Amino acid sequence: MFEHVENFAAALDRVRRHAGLTYRQLAERAHYSHPHLIRATSGKQLPTWAVTAAYLTGCGVPADLLPVWRRRWEQASRDPRDLVQLLENAESLPELGDAVAALVRPRSSRALEQLTGIPRTTIQAWLQGTRLPGRDRLDHLIHAAGATPEERTAAAQAINRVRCGRLRPAPAA
């Protein structure tokens, strides 16, 4: 996932340089501190969409191009190869929760509830790894979040693995 974040951060920095702005000048326009904006282009973690939109707007990117950048930002938050691998490696409920959380990122549980009709408390329990989702309901969630067929298959297999692992008797002490 880091490669995508690094590429996105580098693209943001190119926009700033093309606009001829220092981070301090951009901070005045974007209404974020210059250290915050520097972190947005560090490539270590993906900035929030709010920071990204303010950064781009501060650099003079036209509003009609923000949806294009939003798609790039969403892609940077998800590397399909990493997601499938996370799902394929999930052996426990918390690992499954982490993988599903990565898959539905950057959407909030409220947005996912509106998109799917699944209560957000249920979604949160799945993402926190405290409740095992049903296969069909999880598929509905990740499909609505834009999962690929490969990701959907890996999620179904992960649920089966976790369910089987949970049904095994505890080892004798």
N, C-alpha and C positions, 0 to 999 in steps of 0.2 A: 504494500500500500504506500510505503514511503516514496517510492519512485514517482508515483502520481502526484503526491503532495509536493515533492520537490519541484516537479515540472510546473505545477500550478503556481507555486511561489515565485519561480523564476519568471513566469509570464507576467505576474503582477508587477514584479520589479521592472521588467522591460517597459510596461505601460507607464510607470512613474518616471523612469529615465526619459522615455520618449516625450513625456509632458514637460520635461525640463525642471522637475521639482525636486527639492531636497525633502527629506522626511519631515523636517520641521515645517516647511511650507505646506506639505500635504496634510500634516496634522491640523493646521489652522483651517484648511478647507474641509477635511473629513470629520473634524470634531472628535478625534481620538488622539491620544498622546503619541508622540513620535516613537517611544520605545514599543508601544503596542503595535504600531504599523511596521516597525522593523521586525518584530516577532512574526507578523503576518507573512513576511517574505523570507523567513529563515529556512523554511522547508522542513522544520522539525514537527510541526503539527499544522493541520488545516485551520485557517481562521474561520470564525463563524461567518455565515452569509451576511449578517448585518455589517460586520467589519469589512468584508470583501466589497459589498455594495457601496459603502461609504468611501472606501479606498478608491474604487473605480470612478465614482462620481466626482470625488475630489481631484482626480487626474483628468477630468473632462470627458470621460467616456459617455457617449450619448445614451439616454435612457432606453432607446430602442435596442441597444446592444446588450443591456443587462440580462435579458433572458438567455442569450447565448452564453454569457459568462456564468449564469446560474447553472446551466447544463454542464459546463466544464467543471464548476465547483462540485456538483453532485457526482460527476464521474471521478474526480480526484478523491472523493471520500470513499469510493468503492473500487477495488481492483478485483474483477471477477475471479481471477486465478487464486487470489488470496482467500476470497470468500468460499469458493468451492473447497479449497484445502482446509479452511477452518471447519467447515461442515463435515468434511470427510474425517477429520481428526477428533471430532467431538465424541467423547465417550461418556460424559457425565452431564447432568442437568445444567450446572453452571457453564460448562464449555459450550453446550448447545445454546444457552442464553446469550453468551458472548458472540457466537457466530451469527445468530439471528439479529442481534443488536447491530452488528456491523453491516448486515445485509439491508436492514431497513433505514440505516442512517442516511441522510441527516434529518429525517422526519421525526417530529415529536410524537409521543404517545397520543396526544390529543388529535393531531392531524391524522394519525393512523386509525384512530377510532372513527373519525368522520369519514375516512376513506373506505373503511371495511365494515363498520357497524359492530365491531368487536369492542367490548368495554375496555377502556384504557387501563383499568386496574388489572384486567386479565392480561393485556399486552405487557404491562409493566412486570407482572409476575413471570411471564415467559422470558422477557429480556433479562431479568435479574436471576434467572435460573432457579426460581423457587417453585415453579409449577410446570409440569410437562404438558405441552400443548397437544391437542388432538391433531392427527396428521392432516385432515381436511381443513381444519380451521387455520393451522399454520400455513398451509399451502395458499389459502385465500389471502392471508396477510402478506406473505412474501410476493405472491403474484401481483397484488395491488401495488406493492412497493416497487415493482418493476424487475423482479427476479427473472433470470434467464431460465430456460428449460433445464440446463445443467445444474444451476443452483437449486431449483425446485426438486430435482431428483436427489441431489446430495442432501437436502434438508429432510426429505422423506426417509432416506436411508439412515440419517443421523437419529431421527426420532425412533426408528425401529431398534437401532443399536442401544440407545439410552434406555428405552423401555425394557429391552431384554436384560440389560445390565441391572436395572432396578428390580427385576423379578428374580434374579439369582439369589439364592440363600446367602446369608452372611457367612464368612468363613468361621469355622469352629475356633474357639479361643484356646 
